[in-house]
Amino acid sequence: MPGRDRFGMPLLPEAKALLVIGLHADRREVQARARAQGMKVFFVDPEGLWENGVFKAYPIEGARNGDTVVRQAAIPALERLCGLLRLQV
């Protein structure tokens, strides 16, 4: 299907940005298509996880120059974003 990649992720032509959330948010094909369409790519990912009291780093591999990386867990990052946008959650 046109406008989709192997993950089946459609990108809306009117979209201005792609928000990638996840511990290992690695969907490079989707990100590459978004960049090719002139979209900004934002990652929300702590770049690791706590396991048995030890933080294990898992750096984002898909980030490129010009992308924005928010190194936080999803819930606090999205709550802060809603606050900045003056949206109620």
C-alpha positions in Angstrom: 0.0 0.0 0.0 1.5 3.4 -0.9 2.6 5.6 2.0 3.2 2.7 4.3 6.2 0.8 5.4 6.6 -2.8 6.6 5.0 -1.8 10.0 1.9 -0.6 8.2 2.3 2.9 9.7 0.5 5.5 7.5 1.8 9.1 7.7 -0.9 11.8 7.3 0.1 14.4 4.7 -0.9 17.2 7.0 1.2 16.0 9.9 4.1 18.2 11.0 5.9 15.8 13.4 6.3 12.2 14.4 6.4 11.4 18.1 8.2 8.2 18.9 7.6 6.8 22.3 9.1 3.7 23.8 11.9 2.0 25.6 13.4 0.9 22.4 11.6 3.0 19.9 13.3 1.7 16.8 11.2 2.1 13.8 13.7 3.6 11.4 11.7 3.1 8.3 8.8 5.1 9.7 11.2 7.8 10.9 13.0 8.0 7.6 9.7 8.5 5.7 8.7 11.2 8.2 12.0 13.0 7.7 11.7 12.7 3.9 8.3 14.4 4.2 9.9 17.3 6.1 8.5 16.2 9.5 10.3 16.8 12.8 11.0 13.6 14.7 10.7 13.6 18.5 11.8 10.7 20.7 10.5 10.2 24.3 12.7 7.5 25.8 14.8 7.3 29.0 17.4 5.5 26.9 17.6 2.6 29.3 15.8 0.8 32.1 16.2 -0.2 35.7 16.8 -3.9 36.2 17.5 -5.4 39.6 18.5 -2.0 41.0 21.0 -1.3 38.1 20.3 1.1 35.3 21.1 -0.5 31.9 21.7 2.0 29.1 19.9 1.4 25.8 20.8 4.4 23.7 18.4 5.4 20.9 19.9 4.1 17.6 17.5 5.8 15.3 18.0 9.5 16.3 19.5 11.7 13.6 20.8 15.3 13.5 17.8 17.6 13.9 15.7 15.1 15.9 14.7 16.0 19.4 15.3 13.4 22.2 13.5 13.8 25.5 15.2 11.5 28.0 12.3 10.8 30.3 9.8 8.0 30.8 6.7 8.5 28.7 4.1 9.4 31.4 6.1 12.3 33.0 7.2 13.6 29.6 3.6 13.5 28.1 2.2 15.1 31.3 4.7 17.9 31.0 3.9 18.3 27.3 0.2 18.5 28.0 1.0 21.2 30.6 3.0 23.2 28.2 0.2 22.9 25.6 -2.4 23.8 28.4 -4.2 20.6 27.8 -6.1 18.9 30.7 -5.4 15.2 31.3 
